Amino acid sequence: MSFLSARFLVDAILPGRPAGLLDLVTRECIRGSADNRWAEQPAQLPWQMTLRTQIAVAAGIVVALLACALGALVCWALGYRPSALYAVLPLWLETVGHATQHLDTKVSALPWVSQLTEVIQPATLTGLMLLSVMWLVVRAAELLLRSASKNTRDQHLFWRFPLQLAVVTRYALLGVLIGVVTLAVISGVDRSPTWAGILVDGPGGILMSLGAVLVVMFQLVCIGGLLLVGRYCTTSLQLMVELQPLSKTRENLRRMALDVIQFAMFLLVSVGVLLVAALLPETVISNVAGMARSLTYGWLLMVLLGWSGVMAGYLVGLLALCVVGALEYRDRTTFEHPAGLLIRARDNARKYAREEAGINRYQNHLASITCVKPGVLRYWILRLVLFAVNVLAKFWFNKGELGGIPTILSARWVLIDGGRRLLFLDNFGGAWESYLNEFIDLAAVKGLNAIWTNTFVNAAGKRYGFPPTRFLFWQGAQDARPFKAYVRQSQVETIVWYGAYPMLGVVGINANTDTRQDLFAPLSSPAIDRFLQRL
């Protein structure tokens, strides 16, 4: 065999490029065999998975609209109709501007700010700076609260509630800032010199206008350079945690620095827009300036109503959690603590010995039956939580993980016996002990607590409640030993169960699905590399 023919054969068998190897795999293994031609067509995925992002966006829009509607009701109850608020918004902004007049002189003397005061009013510029400072303060408070409650075992209502309020307030401030910047751009056009002055002032005016244009262009170039530097810094900060995790203090500093740089980039873009607005002829947008101003005030009104609605919703939620806290306090005297079930571990060994022994390497099954605590409130709390969990599992947690747990193949809670008992069926990968530890350590513990805290089990003539929770979501299953004893007592021995892929875990099923979907899809070079790695 000559050198050229041998080289041709090697290239045919082992293509030099990943794309060639992928083509060889699909051509020879799939299209070359009549039995494998079915794999040419991608698998038909449920619409809940294919439209997952669109559904999430639509749900976010619906929630925002409901928050605005609730905020409108709250404002109407306080004597402020939305139409009246829309009319009074300009007066409020003007009042804020007058309240900060003593800062205008100091602000106008800052570098670059003197150029902006020719475009927008100093009071408006001062308001933008104050909003920026408020945003940074709220973001710093949010990061401190988030780091203080990062561990799921340390989280409780008194940390999470103000944290979520800080997140909502930060986004509301950002929305107000966007609206104020838009109003500044609109007002900047009215204050800016127009190109019509060139024709009136003669050659001197032309030179002055061209000089102003050159100055603005230079400033825009500087802004572009600063944006590139900001982009480099943000990328470096994002890659900082790829190799090793940082301490809590350094992580807070990294995230704060990242947010400050990104926020500064947003302000730089806003400044660039304002500088460009100084050069636009008034006739360019004078026809739409009024409409743009009306839409901007409408945006500010929506932000105000949305923030008010969310605050009202959180207040209602806080009151509801206080009611739940009262029920939990009562349950401590009504039901026995599940720690008393620890002595019954040997009696229940037959129910979970198969799982703990690891006989089934890829999949195991858990069936649990518990009794629902008496009372109308407990029943409807359980129904509401089950509805929320089912919606999230169907439309969001449908790609190989449930609440952060990657080993669940299927899970379902069902009320039986007219709502008197709760049945839990679950297929999972790995051992029983490690599976429950994942529930304890990951975010899914909140959903688990919210469901099972409404149940109890009977043993030796006594009623044992779920490990005590705090305000429905916290603690509970995080009391590991009583939680596992509770699960063992409620567990029903399973002789047989159905698994569509009994020799695969969740990771293997997802990898096979991705491979099937990518077989004949147009892939980029990194996607081809990931495809070959899965093989």
Backbone torsions as a table, in degrees:
resi	resn	phi	psi	omega
1	MET	NA	129.6	-178.6
2	SER	-72.8	166.0	-179.2
3	PHE	-63.9	-40.4	-178.0
4	LEU	-66.3	-43.3	180.0
5	SER	-67.2	-37.7	177.1
6	ALA	-64.0	-40.7	178.6
7	ARG	-64.7	-38.7	178.3
8	PHE	-63.9	-40.1	-179.7
9	LEU	-66.7	-41.8	179.0
10	VAL	-63.0	-43.2	178.9
11	ASP	-63.8	-34.7	179.9
12	ALA	-70.9	-38.4	-178.0
13	ILE	-81.8	-43.2	-178.6
14	LEU	-122.5	85.5	-179.4
15	PRO	-59.1	146.0	-177.6
16	GLY	-73.5	-21.3	-178.5
17	ARG	-112.6	148.0	177.7
18	PRO	-57.7	-36.1	179.4
19	ALA	-62.9	-37.2	178.0
20	GLY	-67.2	-39.6	177.6
21	LEU	-65.2	-40.9	176.9
22	LEU	-62.3	-41.3	178.6
23	ASP	-64.2	-38.2	178.7
24	LEU	-64.9	-40.8	-179.8
25	VAL	-64.2	-48.3	-177.6
26	THR	-68.6	-34.9	-176.4
27	ARG	-74.9	-45.6	-173.8
28	GLU	-82.8	-42.5	-173.3
29	CYS	-84.9	-29.7	-176.1
30	ILE	-102.4	-63.4	-175.9
31	ARG	-73.5	-20.7	-179.8
32	GLY	-81.5	-6.2	-179.2
33	SER	-126.5	127.1	-179.3
34	ALA	-65.0	-28.9	-179.1
35	ASP	-72.0	-19.3	-176.6
36	ASN	-105.8	6.2	-176.4
37	ARG	-66.3	-19.7	178.6
38	TRP	-62.8	-25.4	-177.4
39	ALA	-75.3	-5.8	178.1
40	GLU	-66.7	-27.8	-179.8
41	GLN	-95.4	131.9	176.8
42	PRO	-60.2	151.0	178.7
43	ALA	-65.9	143.5	178.5
44	GLN	-81.6	105.2	-179.5
45	LEU	-87.1	151.8	177.3
46	PRO	-60.4	149.7	-178.1
47	TRP	-65.4	-23.6	177.3
48	GLN	-64.6	-27.1	178.4
49	MET	-87.1	-42.8	-177.6
50	THR	-68.5	-31.3	-179.4
51	LEU	-105.7	26.6	-175.2
52	ARG	-59.7	-47.5	-178.7
53	THR	-66.4	-43.9	-179.7
54	GLN	-62.8	-38.2	178.6
55	ILE	-65.2	-41.4	179.3
56	ALA	-63.4	-41.3	178.4
57	VAL	-64.3	-45.5	179.1
58	ALA	-61.2	-41.1	178.3
59	ALA	-64.2	-39.2	177.1
60	GLY	-62.7	-41.1	178.5
61	ILE	-64.7	-42.8	179.0
62	VAL	-62.1	-43.3	179.1
63	VAL	-62.9	-40.9	178.7
64	ALA	-63.2	-41.7	178.8
65	LEU	-66.0	-40.2	177.6
66	LEU	-65.0	-37.9	177.4
67	ALA	-64.1	-40.5	177.2
68	CYS	-64.1	-41.1	178.6
69	ALA	-63.4	-43.1	177.8
70	LEU	-65.2	-39.8	177.1
71	GLY	-62.9	-37.9	177.1
72	ALA	-63.6	-40.3	177.5
73	LEU	-64.1	-40.5	179.2
74	VAL	-64.3	-46.0	179.6
75	CYS	-64.6	-38.3	178.1
76	TRP	-64.9	-38.0	177.3
77	ALA	-66.4	-29.2	178.3
78	LEU	-86.2	0.8	177.5
79	GLY	97.5	10.2	-179.4
80	TYR	-116.0	110.3	174.6
81	ARG	-77.4	149.4	178.9
82	PRO	-56.3	-37.9	178.6
83	SER	-64.1	-39.4	177.5
84	ALA	-67.0	-38.9	176.9
85	LEU	-63.1	-40.5	178.9
86	TYR	-61.5	-38.3	-179.5
87	ALA	-73.8	-28.7	-174.7
88	VAL	-91.9	-10.2	-179.5
89	LEU	-57.6	-47.1	177.7
90	PRO	-58.7	-36.5	178.9
91	LEU	-66.9	-38.6	177.0
92	TRP	-62.3	-46.2	179.4
93	LEU	-62.9	-38.5	178.2
94	GLU	-66.7	-37.2	178.0
95	THR	-64.3	-40.8	176.9
96	VAL	-62.8	-39.9	178.2
97	GLY	-62.9	-42.9	178.6
98	HIS	-67.4	-33.0	-179.6
99	ALA	-69.3	-20.2	-178.7
100	THR	-109.2	20.2	-177.8
101	GLN	-64.3	-30.8	-178.7
102	HIS	-68.3	-15.6	177.1
103	LEU	-92.9	-11.6	-173.4
104	ASP	-61.7	-41.9	-177.2
105	THR	-64.3	-43.2	179.4
106	LYS	-67.1	-40.0	-179.7
107	VAL	-66.3	-40.3	-176.7
108	SER	-67.4	-20.7	-178.8
109	ALA	-84.3	-7.3	-179.4
110	LEU	-72.9	152.0	178.3
111	PRO	-59.3	142.4	179.9
112	TRP	71.1	-27.9	-178.0
113	VAL	-68.3	-33.6	179.2
114	SER	-60.8	-32.7	176.4
115	GLN	-69.6	-37.5	-178.3
116	LEU	-71.4	-29.2	179.9
117	THR	-67.5	-14.8	173.1
118	GLU	-78.8	-16.7	-178.1
119	VAL	-99.6	-45.5	-179.3
120	ILE	-124.4	163.4	-179.2
121	GLN	-69.2	142.3	179.1
122	PRO	-57.9	-35.7	179.0
123	ALA	-63.4	-40.5	177.6
124	THR	-64.6	-40.9	178.6
125	LEU	-64.3	-39.8	177.1
126	THR	-63.4	-40.1	177.0
127	GLY	-61.9	-38.7	176.9
128	LEU	-62.4	-41.5	179.9
129	MET	-66.6	-40.6	178.5
130	LEU	-64.8	-40.1	176.0
131	LEU	-61.8	-38.9	178.8
132	SER	-63.9	-43.0	178.8
133	VAL	-64.2	-42.4	177.9
134	MET	-61.2	-41.7	178.9
135	TRP	-61.3	-43.6	-178.9
136	LEU	-65.9	-39.5	179.2
137	VAL	-64.6	-45.2	179.3
138	VAL	-63.8	-39.9	178.8
139	ARG	-65.1	-39.9	177.5
140	ALA	-63.4	-42.8	177.5
141	ALA	-63.0	-39.0	178.7
142	GLU	-62.2	-43.8	-179.6
143	LEU	-65.0	-39.0	178.4
144	LEU	-64.4	-43.0	178.5
145	LEU	-67.1	-38.3	-179.1
146	ARG	-65.9	-41.6	179.6
147	SER	-70.1	-30.7	179.8
148	ALA	-71.0	-23.2	-178.2
149	SER	-123.6	32.7	-177.5
150	LYS	-72.0	-39.2	179.7
151	ASN	-75.4	128.0	-177.7
152	THR	-61.4	-25.3	-179.7
153	ARG	-77.0	-17.7	-178.9
154	ASP	-101.9	-2.0	-175.3
155	GLN	-81.8	142.4	171.5
156	HIS	-156.9	178.6	-170.8
157	LEU	-58.9	-38.1	-173.2
158	PHE	-72.9	-12.8	171.9
159	TRP	-99.5	-44.4	-172.9
160	ARG	-72.9	-35.6	-177.2
161	PHE	-63.3	-53.6	176.9
162	PRO	-64.9	-28.8	177.1
163	LEU	-62.8	-46.4	-179.2
164	GLN	-68.2	-34.6	174.8
165	LEU	-63.6	-38.5	178.4
166	ALA	-65.6	-38.9	178.9
167	VAL	-63.8	-46.1	179.8
168	VAL	-62.9	-42.5	-179.8
169	THR	-65.6	-37.4	179.4
170	ARG	-63.0	-44.8	179.0
171	TYR	-67.6	-34.8	176.9
172	ALA	-65.1	-41.9	177.0
173	LEU	-62.7	-38.7	177.9
174	LEU	-64.5	-40.0	177.0
175	GLY	-63.9	-41.0	177.3
176	VAL	-65.0	-40.3	179.7
177	LEU	-62.1	-41.0	177.8
178	ILE	-62.8	-42.2	179.1
179	GLY	-64.9	-41.8	-179.3
180	VAL	-67.5	-38.7	177.1
181	VAL	-62.3	-40.9	178.5
182	THR	-63.0	-42.8	176.8
183	LEU	-63.4	-36.7	178.1
184	ALA	-64.8	-38.8	177.9
185	VAL	-63.6	-43.3	-179.4
186	ILE	-64.0	-44.9	179.0
187	SER	-69.7	-27.4	178.8
188	GLY	-66.2	-32.6	177.9
189	VAL	-65.3	-38.6	179.8
190	ASP	-68.3	-31.7	-177.8
191	ARG	-90.0	-13.3	-173.0
192	SER	-79.8	149.8	174.1
193	PRO	-68.0	138.4	-177.8
194	THR	-99.1	163.8	179.0
195	TRP	-69.7	-14.0	178.3
196	ALA	-65.1	-26.8	179.0
197	GLY	-65.5	-21.2	-179.6
198	ILE	-67.0	-39.4	-177.3
199	LEU	-73.9	-21.6	-176.4
200	VAL	-92.4	-40.3	-172.7
201	ASP	-80.3	-11.7	178.2
202	GLY	82.7	-163.9	-175.7
203	PRO	-58.7	-37.6	-179.9
204	GLY	-63.3	-42.2	177.6
205	GLY	-63.7	-36.6	178.8
206	ILE	-63.0	-44.8	-179.2
207	LEU	-64.0	-41.5	179.1
208	MET	-64.4	-41.3	179.3
209	SER	-65.7	-42.4	178.0
210	LEU	-63.6	-37.2	176.7
211	GLY	-63.4	-40.9	177.5
212	ALA	-63.8	-39.8	178.0
213	VAL	-62.2	-43.3	-179.7
214	LEU	-64.2	-38.9	178.7
215	VAL	-63.4	-44.9	179.4
216	VAL	-64.8	-40.3	177.9
217	MET	-61.7	-41.1	177.8
218	PHE	-62.8	-42.0	178.7
219	GLN	-64.7	-37.6	177.6
220	LEU	-65.2	-38.6	176.5
221	VAL	-62.8	-41.0	177.7
222	CYS	-63.4	-40.5	177.9
223	ILE	-62.8	-42.2	177.5
224	GLY	-60.5	-41.4	177.0
225	GLY	-63.3	-41.1	178.0
226	LEU	-65.0	-35.2	177.1
227	LEU	-65.6	-38.7	176.6
228	LEU	-64.4	-41.9	177.2
229	VAL	-63.1	-41.4	178.0
230	GLY	-63.2	-38.6	177.9
231	ARG	-63.6	-40.9	177.8
232	TYR	-63.7	-43.3	-178.9
233	CYS	-66.2	-41.4	179.6
234	THR	-65.0	-39.7	177.5
235	THR	-63.3	-41.5	179.1
236	SER	-63.6	-41.8	179.6
237	LEU	-67.5	-34.9	178.3
238	GLN	-69.6	-34.4	179.5
239	LEU	-80.6	-10.1	-175.2
240	MET	-63.4	-29.9	-175.7
241	VAL	-100.5	8.2	-179.4
242	GLU	-72.5	-36.1	-174.9
243	LEU	-87.7	-40.7	-179.2
244	GLN	-152.5	146.2	179.7
245	PRO	-71.2	152.5	179.5
246	LEU	-98.1	162.9	174.5
247	SER	-67.1	167.0	-176.5
248	LYS	-60.7	-42.5	-179.1
249	THR	-66.8	-46.4	-179.6
250	ARG	-67.0	-33.7	178.0
251	GLU	-66.7	-40.3	176.1
252	ASN	-63.0	-42.5	179.1
253	LEU	-64.8	-39.0	179.8
254	ARG	-64.8	-46.9	-178.2
255	ARG	-67.4	-36.5	178.1
256	MET	-66.8	-43.0	177.8
257	ALA	-62.3	-40.5	178.3
258	LEU	-62.3	-44.0	179.6
259	ASP	-66.5	-40.3	179.9
260	VAL	-63.4	-42.2	-179.6
261	ILE	-66.3	-44.5	179.1
262	GLN	-64.4	-38.7	177.7
263	PHE	-67.3	-39.7	176.8
264	ALA	-63.4	-36.8	176.3
265	MET	-64.5	-39.0	175.9
266	PHE	-61.9	-42.3	178.6
267	LEU	-66.8	-36.6	178.1
268	LEU	-63.6	-42.2	176.5
269	VAL	-61.8	-40.2	178.4
270	SER	-63.6	-41.8	177.8
271	VAL	-62.8	-40.5	177.4
272	GLY	-61.5	-40.8	177.7
273	VAL	-63.1	-40.3	179.6
274	LEU	-66.3	-38.9	178.8
275	LEU	-65.5	-39.9	177.7
276	VAL	-66.1	-36.3	179.7
277	ALA	-62.5	-27.3	179.7
278	ALA	-68.2	-20.0	-176.7
279	LEU	-102.2	-8.3	-176.5
280	LEU	-76.6	140.1	173.5
281	PRO	-65.0	145.2	-179.0
282	GLU	-62.9	-29.1	-178.0
283	THR	-71.1	-15.1	-176.7
284	VAL	-67.5	-45.2	-176.5
285	ILE	-124.6	10.0	179.8
286	SER	-61.6	-31.0	-179.1
287	ASN	-71.5	-26.4	-177.8
288	VAL	-110.3	2.1	-177.7
289	ALA	-62.0	-43.2	179.9
290	GLY	-63.2	-42.8	178.7
291	MET	-64.8	-41.7	179.4
292	ALA	-63.6	-39.8	178.4
293	ARG	-64.9	-41.2	178.6
294	SER	-63.8	-42.8	178.8
295	LEU	-64.7	-36.4	-180.0
296	THR	-67.2	-42.8	176.0
297	TYR	-64.4	-35.0	174.5
298	GLY	-63.1	-40.1	176.7
299	TRP	-62.0	-45.4	179.0
300	LEU	-62.6	-37.5	177.8
301	LEU	-65.2	-41.0	178.4
302	MET	-63.5	-39.9	178.0
303	VAL	-63.3	-44.3	179.8
304	LEU	-63.2	-46.6	180.0
305	LEU	-66.0	-40.8	179.0
306	GLY	-62.3	-44.9	178.6
307	TRP	-63.2	-42.3	178.5
308	SER	-63.6	-40.9	179.2
309	GLY	-64.7	-41.5	179.0
310	VAL	-65.5	-41.8	178.1
311	MET	-62.4	-41.5	177.5
312	ALA	-64.5	-40.8	177.4
313	GLY	-61.9	-40.6	178.3
314	TYR	-67.2	-34.3	177.4
315	LEU	-65.4	-43.5	176.6
316	VAL	-62.6	-42.4	177.9
317	GLY	-62.2	-38.2	178.2
318	LEU	-64.2	-41.8	177.6
319	LEU	-64.0	-40.2	178.6
320	ALA	-64.0	-39.9	178.6
321	LEU	-67.2	-31.6	175.3
322	CYS	-65.2	-39.1	175.5
323	VAL	-62.3	-43.4	177.5
324	VAL	-61.3	-40.5	177.8
325	GLY	-60.1	-36.7	176.6
326	ALA	-66.3	-40.0	176.5
327	LEU	-63.5	-40.3	179.1
328	GLU	-64.4	-38.4	178.0
329	TYR	-63.9	-40.1	178.8
330	ARG	-67.3	-36.9	-178.0
331	ASP	-64.4	-26.1	-178.3
332	ARG	-66.3	-25.2	176.9
333	THR	-96.9	-12.1	-177.9
334	THR	-94.9	-36.5	-175.3
335	PHE	-117.5	149.3	177.0
336	GLU	-73.0	151.7	176.9
337	HIS	-72.7	137.1	-176.6
338	PRO	-66.2	-7.7	174.8
339	ALA	-61.4	-24.0	176.9
340	GLY	-68.2	-13.0	178.4
341	LEU	-83.8	-8.1	-177.7
342	LEU	-63.2	-32.7	-178.0
343	ILE	-73.7	-11.7	-179.5
344	ARG	-95.7	10.8	-176.3
345	ALA	-60.4	-41.2	-178.5
346	ARG	-68.1	-34.5	179.8
347	ASP	-64.9	-28.9	-177.6
348	ASN	-99.2	9.5	-173.8
349	ALA	-60.2	-35.9	-177.2
350	ARG	-62.4	-25.6	-176.1
351	LYS	-74.4	-29.2	-173.8
352	TYR	-126.2	7.7	-178.5
353	ALA	-63.0	-38.1	-178.6
354	ARG	-60.9	-44.8	-178.4
355	GLU	-67.5	-44.6	-177.5
356	GLU	-68.9	-30.4	179.1
357	ALA	-74.3	-14.8	178.1
358	GLY	71.9	31.1	-179.4
359	ILE	-63.6	-40.0	178.5
360	ASN	-93.6	110.0	-171.8
361	ARG	-72.0	-38.1	-171.5
362	TYR	-99.6	-38.6	-175.5
363	GLN	-140.2	146.9	172.3
364	ASN	-136.7	169.4	-176.5
365	HIS	-130.5	144.1	176.4
366	LEU	-131.8	128.1	174.9
367	ALA	-123.4	129.9	-175.8
368	SER	-135.2	138.5	175.9
369	ILE	-127.5	122.6	178.9
370	THR	-127.0	162.3	177.8
371	CYS	-96.3	142.0	178.9
372	VAL	-82.4	133.3	179.5
373	LYS	-61.8	142.6	-177.3
374	PRO	-69.0	155.2	178.2
375	GLY	119.4	142.7	-179.3
376	VAL	-66.8	-40.4	-178.2
377	LEU	-62.7	-45.4	179.9
378	ARG	-61.5	-40.6	-178.6
379	TYR	-63.4	-46.4	-176.8
380	TRP	-76.1	-29.2	172.5
381	ILE	-62.1	-44.5	178.8
382	LEU	-63.5	-43.5	179.1
383	ARG	-62.0	-41.1	-179.9
384	LEU	-66.2	-42.8	-179.9
385	VAL	-66.2	-42.3	178.7
386	LEU	-62.5	-39.0	177.7
387	PHE	-62.4	-45.8	179.7
388	ALA	-63.4	-42.5	-179.8
389	VAL	-65.3	-40.9	179.8
390	ASN	-65.3	-39.7	178.6
391	VAL	-64.9	-45.4	179.8
392	LEU	-64.5	-40.9	-179.7
393	ALA	-66.8	-32.3	-176.9
394	LYS	-80.3	-37.5	-171.9
395	PHE	-108.8	-14.3	-178.4
396	TRP	-127.1	-53.9	-179.2
397	PHE	-85.2	63.7	-176.4
398	ASN	-126.3	22.3	179.7
399	LYS	-129.6	50.5	171.1
400	GLY	90.7	7.4	175.8
401	GLU	-152.9	149.8	-179.0
402	LEU	-128.3	109.1	-179.8
403	GLY	61.0	32.7	-179.8
404	GLY	90.2	-4.2	-179.7
405	ILE	-94.1	117.3	-175.4
406	PRO	-91.5	6.2	-174.6
407	THR	-109.5	5.1	-179.1
408	ILE	-89.7	122.2	175.2
409	LEU	-86.2	-39.9	176.8
410	SER	-158.7	147.6	178.6
411	ALA	-150.9	140.6	-179.2
412	ARG	-154.5	133.5	171.1
413	TRP	-107.3	133.9	-178.4
414	VAL	-137.7	130.6	173.0
415	LEU	-79.9	129.9	-179.0
416	ILE	-127.2	172.7	178.7
417	ASP	55.8	44.4	177.7
418	GLY	67.4	27.1	178.6
419	GLY	86.7	8.3	-179.7
420	ARG	-86.4	-23.4	179.8
421	ARG	-132.6	157.2	-178.7
422	LEU	-119.6	125.0	178.8
423	LEU	-103.8	131.7	177.8
424	PHE	-122.5	122.7	178.4
425	LEU	-120.5	133.4	-173.1
426	ASP	-151.4	129.7	168.7
427	ASN	-104.6	129.0	-175.7
428	PHE	-141.4	162.3	177.5
429	GLY	-102.4	145.7	179.1
430	GLY	94.1	-168.7	-177.3
431	ALA	-86.0	158.9	-179.0
432	TRP	-58.1	-45.5	-176.3
433	GLU	-64.2	-48.4	-178.9
434	SER	-67.1	-32.3	178.5
435	TYR	-64.5	-46.1	178.1
436	LEU	-66.8	-32.7	176.9
437	ASN	-63.3	-33.9	176.5
438	GLU	-65.4	-39.5	175.8
439	PHE	-60.8	-37.4	-176.3
440	ILE	-72.0	-40.5	-169.2
441	ASP	-91.6	-16.3	-175.4
442	LEU	-105.9	174.8	-174.4
443	ALA	-64.4	-19.9	-179.6
444	ALA	-63.0	-12.8	-179.1
445	VAL	-62.1	-29.1	179.9
446	LYS	-65.9	-45.2	177.3
447	GLY	-65.0	-39.9	177.9
448	LEU	-61.5	-45.2	178.3
449	ASN	-61.1	-44.7	-176.5
450	ALA	-62.6	-27.8	179.3
451	ILE	-85.2	-57.9	-170.3
452	TRP	-77.8	-13.8	176.5
453	THR	-67.6	-13.5	178.0
454	ASN	-92.3	12.4	-175.3
455	THR	-126.6	169.6	174.1
456	PHE	-151.1	167.7	177.3
457	VAL	-127.1	154.1	177.2
458	ASN	-102.3	135.8	178.5
459	ALA	-156.1	126.3	176.7
460	ALA	54.4	38.9	177.2
461	GLY	77.6	7.6	179.5
462	LYS	-119.7	158.3	177.5
463	ARG	-107.3	115.8	-179.5
464	TYR	-103.4	124.5	178.5
465	GLY	-83.8	166.6	172.4
466	PHE	-62.8	152.1	177.3
467	PRO	-49.4	133.0	-172.5
468	PRO	-53.6	130.6	175.9
469	THR	-100.5	165.0	175.3
470	ARG	-119.7	113.1	-179.8
471	PHE	55.8	46.8	168.9
472	LEU	75.4	-42.5	-169.1
473	PHE	-101.8	-24.5	-167.5
474	TRP	-108.4	159.9	-174.7
475	GLN	60.7	-122.7	179.3
476	GLY	60.2	-108.9	-176.4
477	ALA	-64.0	-16.7	178.7
478	GLN	-70.3	-13.3	168.0
479	ASP	-81.6	85.7	-159.7
480	ALA	-59.2	-52.7	-173.1
481	ARG	-65.1	-48.0	175.8
482	PRO	-62.7	-33.9	178.3
483	PHE	-63.2	-46.2	-179.6
484	LYS	-66.8	-35.3	176.6
485	ALA	-66.0	-36.8	177.5
486	TYR	-64.6	-43.3	179.4
487	VAL	-64.9	-40.7	-179.5
488	ARG	-64.4	-39.0	179.8
489	GLN	-68.1	-35.1	-178.1
490	SER	-84.8	-11.2	-174.0
491	GLN	-73.7	140.2	176.7
492	VAL	-108.8	132.5	-178.9
493	GLU	-63.2	131.9	-178.7
494	THR	-107.8	120.1	179.6
495	ILE	-84.5	-39.8	-177.3
496	VAL	-148.3	148.4	175.0
497	TRP	-150.1	165.4	-176.6
498	TYR	-99.6	133.5	172.5
499	GLY	-135.1	123.2	-177.9
500	ALA	-64.1	-33.9	-179.6
501	TYR	-131.0	78.9	-172.0
502	PRO	-65.9	-18.5	-178.2
503	MET	-102.4	14.9	-179.4
504	LEU	-130.1	144.9	169.9
505	GLY	-91.4	-178.0	-178.8
506	VAL	-62.1	-41.9	-178.8
507	VAL	-62.2	-43.0	179.6
508	GLY	-66.6	-39.2	178.5
509	ILE	-64.1	-44.1	179.4
510	ASN	-65.3	-38.9	179.1
511	ALA	-64.6	-41.8	178.1
512	ASN	-65.3	-38.5	178.0
513	THR	-63.9	-44.4	178.7
514	ASP	-63.3	-38.5	178.8
515	THR	-64.2	-44.0	178.9
516	ARG	-61.9	-42.1	-177.2
517	GLN	-70.5	-27.7	-175.5
518	ASP	-94.0	-2.6	-173.0
519	LEU	-56.1	-49.8	-175.6
520	PHE	-120.0	18.3	177.5
521	ALA	-87.1	149.0	175.2
522	PRO	-67.8	120.1	-174.6
523	LEU	-118.8	146.3	171.8
524	SER	-80.0	171.9	-178.8
525	SER	-60.1	-46.8	176.9
526	PRO	-62.0	-36.3	178.8
527	ALA	-66.4	-36.8	177.2
528	ILE	-64.6	-40.3	178.1
529	ASP	-61.8	-42.5	178.6
530	ARG	-66.0	-36.7	177.9
531	PHE	-62.4	-46.9	-179.2
532	LEU	-66.9	-32.6	177.0
533	GLN	-65.7	-36.3	178.0
534	ARG	-66.5	-31.1	177.6
535	LEU	-67.8	NA	NA
